[in-house]
């Protein structure tokens, strides 16, 4: 596994750097494989990236006709619900760029979460021709408890080895929430995994996640076997990391 840690001054610089990387990877994948498959995440830090991608110069640098959007996870809510990861990305990005409707592969959160997971599993198999999905890019965030996507500490989904997407019920912020998430085998098959982390509230978790040793946190189990893992962190989130 090829690992890179990039520290930038602030959230604005993080969004700028992430947009540059997204656009570059999209052009490269479109040229080599005629399509760019990316799994998006929710949260305020990815949201800033989506807003940036909808603006110039990045909007015109991305070959949107070849971009296929998926999601790393989704809450069991309708697409117009304020908690929908799809809805957030739609307002910030999808509605503002020339991406074909058929290239947007959302998780159907309005279904019962078991049914939504099965439907998403079928969508992934169809898109990847029945093979193990290999995304060109997976965008992930980091929770203060070390979760990523909807892979929370202690849940059964962490041990899933066969299914591509599973239903989970996770308590975060004292709110039990039904969700659908990609599984670790899918995340770890990606060509590129990019963690986006900002804010001092994540600093201790960033330090724990990047420490060597036993893989205690879910985020530490994201290790793309034949891909690149990049941590893109602002200075506040990196404030507990050793210097020098």
HELIX and SHEET records of a PDB file:
HELIX    1   1 UNK A   11  UNK A   33  1                                  23    
HELIX    2   2 UNK A   44  UNK A   53  1                                  10    
HELIX    3   3 UNK A   58  UNK A   61  1                                   4    
HELIX    4   4 UNK A   64  UNK A   66  5                                   3    
HELIX    5   5 UNK A   85  UNK A   92  1                                   8    
HELIX    6   6 UNK A   94  UNK A   96  5                                   3    
HELIX    7   7 UNK A  101  UNK A  103  5                                   3    
HELIX    8   8 UNK A  113  UNK A  127  1                                  15    
HELIX    9   9 UNK A  156  UNK A  159  5                                   4    
HELIX   10  10 UNK A  184  UNK A  187  1                                   4    
HELIX   11  11 UNK A  200  UNK A  202  5                                   3    
HELIX   12  12 UNK A  203  UNK A  210  1                                   8    
HELIX   13  13 UNK A  218  UNK A  221  5                                   4    
SHEET    1   A 6 UNK A   2  UNK A   8  0                                        
SHEET    2   A 6 UNK A 228  UNK A 234  1                                        
SHEET    3   A 6 UNK A 192  UNK A 197  1                                        
SHEET    4   A 6 UNK A 137  UNK A 140  1                                        
SHEET    5   A 6 UNK A  36  UNK A  40  1                                        
SHEET    6   A 6 UNK A  67  UNK A  71  1                                        
SHEET    1   B 3 UNK A  73  UNK A  75  0                                        
SHEET    2   B 3 UNK A 175  UNK A 182 -1                                        
SHEET    3   B 3 UNK A 165  UNK A 172 -1                                        
END                                                                             
